[in-house]
Amino acid sequence: MTILKLPTFAPSTLTNAASLIRILALAFIAGAAISSRLFAVINFESIIHEFDPWFNYRATRVLASQGFTEFWNWFDPTAWYPLGRVVGGTIYPGLMATSGVIYNILHALHLPVDIRNVCVLLAPGFSGLTAWATYMLTKELKDESAGLLAAIFIGIAPGYISRSVAGSYDNEAIAIFLLMITFYIWIRALKDGSVLYGTLAAVFYFYMVAAWGGYAFITNMIPLHAFVLLLMGRFSHRLYSAYSAWYAVGTLASMQVPFVGFQPVLTSEHMAALGVFGLLQLVAFVETIRNLLASKQFQLMLRWFLIAAGVAGGLIIVGLTVTKTIAPWTGRFYSLWDTGYAKKYIPIIASVSEHQPTAWPAFFMDLHMLIFLFPAGVVLCFKELREEHVFVIIYSVMASYFAGVMVRLMLTLTPVVCMTAAIALSSLLDTYLNVDEPANPDANGVKETATSGAETPVDGTISKKKKKGVAAAAAAAAVTPSIATKAKGRSSAENGIFGIDTRILVIGNAIFMLVMFVLHCTWVTSTAYSSPSVVLASRRPDGSQNIIDDFREAYYWLRQNTPQDSVVMSWWDYGYQIAGMADRPTLVDNNTWNNTHIATVGKAMSSPEEISYPILRKHDVDYILVIFGGLIGYSGDDVNKFLWMVRIAQGVWPDEIKESNYFTPRGEYKVDDQASEAMKNSLMYKMSYYRFNDLFSGAPAFDRVRNQQMPKEGPKLDYIEEAFTSENWIVRIYKVKKEDPLGRDLKTAHAFDGGKRRKPSKPISRRKALAA
């Protein structure tokens, strides 16, 4: 029996209506995904965020103004002074090329859009495409309803929005779309055994390689999927055709990216893909021989063939590794398996905040209720365990681990969480929205059958009117496979939901959780993920917003008040911003390719003035920029990053720089009276707290970030002089003094000049007295 009688329609009407509704739903979802990423533009302005995006924006401007050839051959002499940087051979150009193509198309259509606005809005635009790609992939796993839910989830989930808000012009802006569309086409290629789909997956894989260094995730996920299918005894010609087409075309295409080059065949990170490709060839060969030989001959040949192939393959790999033809695993790879590895051996990697392990609250903040539906969706994949479900299970396990060891990789976990959560919620709604109730046993214990509102006479005859009703119901049930499957089992359903009250309770709870999910995503996006790092905001006592624009104020001062060839030294975090906004040469930047150069900056910052000065002069440094948040409580300042400068410098000069010297005898990191002598004498400490006491009008100075009271006497400078301090003291710029023209030590000359300014007053007063 049914609790609600539904009207019946012609199959074509249902099909067309369902298609139209899905298209409209996807359009609204894409609109919601784009709109939810515009808080930064609405609350602040159209501006590039963070640090890395500033280099991407600068490179895109070169491409848009000078053309792709000039961009490809661009040598930037202002980066990593005095070394420079060959930009075309050291970047993933996919992001810039995408923006350049969009920019040229818009101008060809006579739409004079500035390249900055294209860059700012690129990530929100691609989020709509990501929602569509997620829908397509989830549809392959279950059905259209689950696909729409997955599209909604990925469209507004904070775990993805955090890297795709307006202004977040980083490689991930387009990479997640490429990740999902590549996985979708791979699943289609595997299901159809299509070489065409395999080649198309390789084309999007090439686009991914050109766009983001995280392409290694695809490089290892697809081979791992194929290998697991082999272990499960699911080898097929479909698998062979799809994987061979993807690997052959994708590898050759990826090698066309200059920054990647021959890495796909020479590095350990890519060997899994090559190994699975070779294994598939062996298995295909064995399957071919099986059809040509008798059973006993085949088994004997197989045994010796596998032994020979295993020994030969092992010897080849060992030989290539010993001769270093195959590069060993990189430090970044080891840091994924050993969370303490980077801190011990590669502090430059560990110093990045997004490379830290993920805290448990971050999972709830970025995924909300999806994190609870995620395991249920994975369990449902085990129930059917088709090839595509095996892929999602592997993806879930790998992404969960990597998201746990590195907070940045929450980005790769979010898509699979959205898909599996959609599968779980869709299955729940399918059950509780089904209007058919299970069969009730009669008095004799025999179950009554319930059809879709049509009763069959005892003699088996059906009236014409009822025939039409049954036929219409059957046609309606055939619109989608899932509905048809449910209708097929309605006549003998033993499990189901009785009554409408239970349905209302469960569905009402699901709707409530969905509403809370939307509210949570909106709040997190608007407050936590839509603030550009170069523009800060605070609240006044009356609740109004106070904009803190110290970064742009300082960069503008550098641009307007210093010679164009002035070299600026800062910590590497701010290199891209200085080059992008101030247009001045920098010693180091966010590329971090030269650890020794970064360690040199760390040594200069952590050494006393008299030791730092020769380093500054040797590298032609004219200005030094430091970030200080002690006045207004900005915790992301250089004093909090200072220990990483010390650790990186210690890695290169262990005899001169020791981290323990910057702690108190009790092992505390202090900046007050108890601070160690090495800390107080360091250039970083002096630049941060120079004249800080003057702000407190004789009262004890207080650092609001470290919550420590500063010494009564502040530091003095001899080798550098203050050039600029921003309104809220966040950015401080110092000018490096030139050598004394008389050849004196600057400290001595500064002391002499200080004494010389105080003496003239005495003889003047005596002359006046004698004259009187």
Salt bridges, closest charged atoms under 4 A:
GLU45 OE2 - ARG552 NH2 2.76
ASP76 OD2 - ARG58 NH1 2.98
GLU140 OE1 - LYS191 NZ 2.76
ASP143 OD2 - LYS142 NZ 2.98
ASP170 OD2 - ARG163 NH2 3.65
GLU172 OE2 - ARG163 NH2 2.99
GLU172 OE2 - ARG408 NH2 2.75
ASP192 OD2 - ARG188 NH2 3.13
GLU287 OE2 - ARG290 NH2 3.47
GLU354 OE1 - ARG163 NH1 2.91
GLU354 OE2 - ARG408 NH1 3.58
GLU384 OE1 - ARG386 NH1 2.33
GLU387 OE1 - ARG238 NH1 2.99
GLU388 OE2 - LYS191 NZ 3.56
GLU388 OE2 - ARG386 NE 2.70
ASP430 OD2 - LYS142 NZ 2.65
ASP430 OD1 - LYS486 NZ 3.59
ASP436 OD2 - ARG490 NE 2.34
ASP549 OD1 - ARG552 NE 3.02
ASP573 OD2 - LYS641 NZ 2.57
GLU609 OE1 - LYS686 NZ 3.44
ASP622 OD1 - LYS738 NZ 3.47
ASP637 OD2 - ARG706 NH2 2.86
GLU656 OE1 - LYS603 NZ 2.75
GLU659 OE2 - ARG647 NE 2.87
ASP703 OD2 - ARG706 NH2 2.86
GLU713 OE2 - LYS716 NZ 3.86
ASP718 OD1 - HIS750 ND1 2.94
GLU722 OE1 - ARG691 NE 2.64
GLU722 OE2 - ARG732 NH2 3.13
GLU739 OE2 - ARG617 NE 3.19
ASP740 OD2 - ARG744 NE 3.00
